[in-house]
Amino acid sequence: MMNTDDIRWESFERSALPKALFGMSTGGVRGWRVENALESGQGIALGYSREEKERRYAPPELIILEDKTAAETLSWLKTYAPETSPLSQFARVVTRSDWEQFGRERPWRTGDAAREDRWACVVVGELLAQGENDVEVGALPLSWSSSCFSTAVARSAIIHSGDEATRACVERLLLLEKDQKFTRRPVSVANLEPLWSVAASRGPEAFDAPEVVDLTLSAVTRAGDGPAALKTRMASMVGTQSEFSSDSVENRVVAFQRLTAQVTDDIGNTNPTALAQAVVAAGAFLVGRGSSHGFLLSRLPRRWSQAYAWFGLMAGLAGPQSWDGEWSRAAKGVERSLRGHFDWCGVSTADLSWPEYLWLTTTFAGKQAFAEIPKMVPKVLSVEIVPGATCQLRLAADAASSPREVGRGEHVDAERRNRELRDTLEHLADLAIRARHLLSAQDAQRSHSQGSLGFDDSEEHESNASRSRRSKRPQS
């Protein structure tokens, strides 16, 4: 990771700021402290690495906004330099408070940091929970992990290794989830928070299957509501004295079937509690004493999808020795993206930074706020929740129906109609000209035919015949 002390800061007059963003201005005021650059830059400071600033073409690699003036700065740029909006298309954009909170130097890997493969299993579990029941682990497109809430939380925990970063990430995800410009998901942030707490609170060691179940259910029992007797009875269904301790896989499958029937009867038509979901997930995990029998969860109704997330957590706590081949490939594929290094001056793949998202969603009403934002994926907006941690969110179905887009569509339709009308009129004109030519030719032919057939002679013959008849009248 780049040492933040190596970042050079530069400030510009607002009139020169657009050129600076495009890497074409050299008239800035240089300084080594971001505070000075923010003050002289009227609330915006551009950061460059030493090597980058020496190039002829040198766009900024990091943009810091003063918290109090961030909205004013973004509004000014959109109004007077619309080509610079969104600002996130140029570099990573963070507020001064986020820079001060997350910009402190830390070792890349700390001894008490949670294992990346554990977080990867949590992400795989959420992938299964958020998707359709019939999707198998081996068929999961790993690119979907970018849309998981757990991915953003995992990245914040790995990169910034602290409760503050994780808490900030969760709070911001809750705000995003409430935004009606995005589609709703089957599993919410609140459903996943207990899992994240367990994943972040355990050290790097792995546990065997019974220990995993005990750790997970103990955490859910402490956090969940409900009668203590019910909690104890549910936990005992998968305890060491249950049929899941049998050495026979067939017996354990039968035990899972009994478990699901009993738990389903207990909850009736109500939505399953977190404890019920975790107990069912624990049963599936104990059947294979690992991830091999996760498919048993796909046979449950859709309202039990949250059990997949608990199942993923258990696979993460147990470690690679508990994974079957399909789970292993999925988990390691996700882990590869989670382990990516974070560099403050590195390229952010998000469509919007967090401060710019907040400004847009509070400034522009309606679902068209993000319609004109250039996106890496159609109908999907990616937001950098905290520096280095991004989440993709699918826009609501009518988010694309902005007045501008509707107007553009109407303009295209009008153009098409006008073009068809012109073509039709031209065709009619051609037909009229052709018809006129045909009629003129027909008249000429008729005139010629009348002369050649002796119509004049017939008139003379008729006149002679009349005279002849008159001459033959009887004499009186």
Buried (B, 14 or more C-beta within 10 A) or exposed (E): BBEBEEBBBBBBBBEBBBBBBBBEBEEBEEBEEBBBBBBBBBBBBBBBBEEBBEEEEBBBBBBBBBEEBBBBBBEBBBEEBEEBBBBBBBBBBBBBEBBEBBBEEBEEEEEEBBBBBBBBBBBBBBBBBBBEBEBEBEEBEBEBBBBBBBBBBBBBBBBBBBEEBBEBBBEBBBBBBEBEBBEEBEBBBEBBBBBBBBBBEBEEEBBBBBEBBBBBBEBBBEEBEEEEEBBEEBBEBBBEEBBBBEEEEEBBBBBBBBBBEEBBEBEEEEEBBBBBBBBBBBBBBBBBBBBBBBBBBBEBEEBBBBBBBBBBBBBBBBBBEBBBEBBBBBBBBBBEBBBEEBBBBBEBEBBBBBBBBBBBBEEBEEBBBBBEBEBEEEEBBBBBBBBBBBBBBBBBEEBBBBEEBEEEEEEEEEEEEEEEEEEEEEEEEEEEEEEEEEEEEEEEEEEEEEEEEEEEEEEEEEEEEEEEEEEEEEEE
